[in-house]
Amino acid sequence: MNRRTAIVCLFALTVAGCDAAPDTEQPAIQPHNRKEILAILFDTSGSFYSLMFGNDARAYRFCAASADRFFRDKLGDESSIVLAQLSANDRPLLWEGSPVELRQKFPDPEAMRRFVQGLSDPNGSRLYGGLADTLAYINDLPGVSTGETRVCVLVVSDMEDNAPTQEEDRKKLVETIRRFGKAKSCMGFYYVSSQELSRCRQIVQEAGTMAIVESGIVETPKLPAFDQ
């Protein structure tokens, strides 16, 4: 399997979907020492759920096009993919491994659909906390803090957080992004709701790091770059 095919397969599996019952399997996180890490955080909370699991799956299509275009020449055997979900669930991490391992883990659309839905809780939006937890995990992966491993994080979310711990989680997120920004990393927020756009930009500004923040899935989005 070539690099481009591996990335496209990731999202082709999810876009097709099915009506199978949710999977109760626990997250399988297998840390790797890779040269590049692509982390994708899917907002599966109620306000964004239809864009993730709806008939047109616009959010998935955006992720597929963006990741394919940006990483077609970077993702290979020495690369790693981290999948995470943002919802009411306090366990955001879903899976981590190489593109080849991803296809072995999810051989068909039903497998990915059950996996993601089974580990998400659309009855709430613990977005700040979930994102902070995911970034903290990535920060501690081998090679990230030293700059030996490059990281790109794509957050596809409206960023509408309604968790009771929202204020505390926001402070934690700012500090985690600040630490993340010191590594060889880049980050982009996409489909941020118009109501949350200024708040999301304020979080990035307070963290003192560079990140792209866009409202709406545009046809040709500006993607983060490792060398920016």
N, C-alpha and C positions, 0 to 999 in steps of 0.2 A: 504494500500500500504506500503511495507517495504522500508527501506532506499535505498537499492541498486536499486530497481525497480524505485523509484522516480527519481534518477539521470539518469538512462538509458533512461527513458521516455523523459527527457529533450532533449536529442540529437537524439533519435529515431524519434521524431517529425520533426526535421530539416533536417535530412539526406534524408528522402523520398522526400520531396519537391514537387512542382507542378509549372505550368506556369500561375498561377492566377495573376491578376493585383495587383500592389503594394497597400498596405494599407496606408491610410493617417491618421490613428489614432495617437494621441499624446502619448508620453511615460507615462506609469502609474507607478510612483514610490511611493511605499507604505513602508516607513521606519518601521523596526521592531527592537525590542530589543532582539537579539538572542545571543546564546552562541558561535556559529560559523557562519562565513560568507564565502561563496565561491563566488568569483567574477570572471567571465569569460569575457574577452574582445575579441571579434571577429573582425578581420581585414576584412572589407568589401569594402576596396578601390579597385581601378581598378587593381593594380598589384597583388592582392591576391584574387580577386573576384572568379576566377575559382575554387580555392581550397575550398572556402566556399559554392559555389552554383553549382559547376561542377557535372558531372555525377558520379564520384567516391567519391566526398566530403571527401577527405583525411583529411582535417583539422578538420572536424566535428568528424570523426572517432577517430582521435587522442584525441580530447577533451573528447569524451565519455569514451575511455579506461582509460585515465589518471584520470579523475574525479571519475570514478567508483572505480578504484583501490585505490586511495588515501582517498576517503571519504566514502567508503562503510560502515564503522563503526562509522562515525561521523555525517552524515546528517540525521536529524530527525525533529520532531516537533519544536525543539528549535534551528533549523538551518535556515539560510537564503541564498538565491541565488540572486546575482546581475548580470544582463546581460547588456552588453554595446557593442556598435559598434564603430569601428575606421574607419572613411572615411572622406570625405570633410564636412560632417555634423558637425555643431558646437554644437549639442546636443547628446552627446555620450550615455547617460543613456537610457536604454530601459525598464527595469522592475526589480522589487525587491520583493521577497516574499519567502514563505516556499516551499519545494518540492511539497506538496499537492496543494498549491495555484497555483503553476506553471502548474500542470496538469489541474486544473480547468480553468485556463486562456487560455491554448492552448490545446483544446480537440482533434485536428487532425493536420496533417502535413500542410494543407493549411493555417490554422490560424497562425502558427509560421512563415511560409514562407512569408506570406503577411506582417506580423508585422515587421520582421527584414528588409526585402527589402524596405518596405514603409518608414522606418526611417533611411535608409542609402543613401549615395550619393557617388557612385563609381567614380565620376568625379574628385576626388582629394584625398589626403592623409594627413589629419590633425591628424597625429598619436600622436605626442608629446602633443599637446593641448588636444586631446580627452582623452588620458591616464591620464594627469595631472588633468583634470576636474573630472574624475571618482574616482581617488584616493582621491581628496579633498572631494568629497561627502562621500566616505567610512570613511575617517578620522573623519568626523563630526557625524557619526552614534552613537547612544547611546552605551556606554561601550567600544568603540574602543580605545579612547585615554587613558583610565584608565587601559586597559588590561583585563577588564572583558569579552570582546568579542574578540575571536580569528578570524583572517582574513587570508585567502589565496587568492592570486590573480594569475590567469593564463592568460598570454597575448599570444595569438596565432596570430602572425603578422610578416611580413617581415621587419617591422620597417623602411620602406622607406617613409620618410616624405617629401612632396613637398609643404607644405603650405607656403604662403608668409610670415607668422609670425613664421616660423620655428625656427629662432634663439631665439626670445623672448619666444616661447613655450618651447624650450629646457631648458632654465634657470628656467622657472616655474616648469617643470617636475622634475628637479634635486632637487629643494627645496621641492616639494610635496613628492617625494620618501623619502627624508631625514626625513620628518615629519612622514610619514607612517612607516618607519623603526623603529621608537621609540615605536610604539605600539607592541602588541603581534601579529606579522604578519609575513608572508612569501610571496615570489613572485618568479615567474618563467616566462621567456621569451622563446618562442618556435617558430621554423621555421624562425628565423631571417636570412635574406639573407646574403650571404658571404660578400657582399659589406658593410653591416651595422653592422656586428658582432662586430668589434672593437669599433665602435662608441657607440653601445648599452652598451658594457661592460664599456666604459669610463663614460657613464652617471651613471651607477650603482656605479662605484668607486667614482665619485665625490659626490654622495649622501651619501657615507659613510655607506652603508647598504649591507646586504647579499642578493643576488638574483642569481638564476640560469639563465644562458643565453646559449641557444643552437641553433645551426644552423641546420635546417632540422628536420623533424619529425622522430625520431628514434624509433626502435621497443620497446625498454625498456628505456624510458627517465628517467632522474633523476628528481624526483619530490620534491618540497619544503616541509619542515616539520615545524610544529609549534614550535617544541622544538630545532630547529637548532641554 
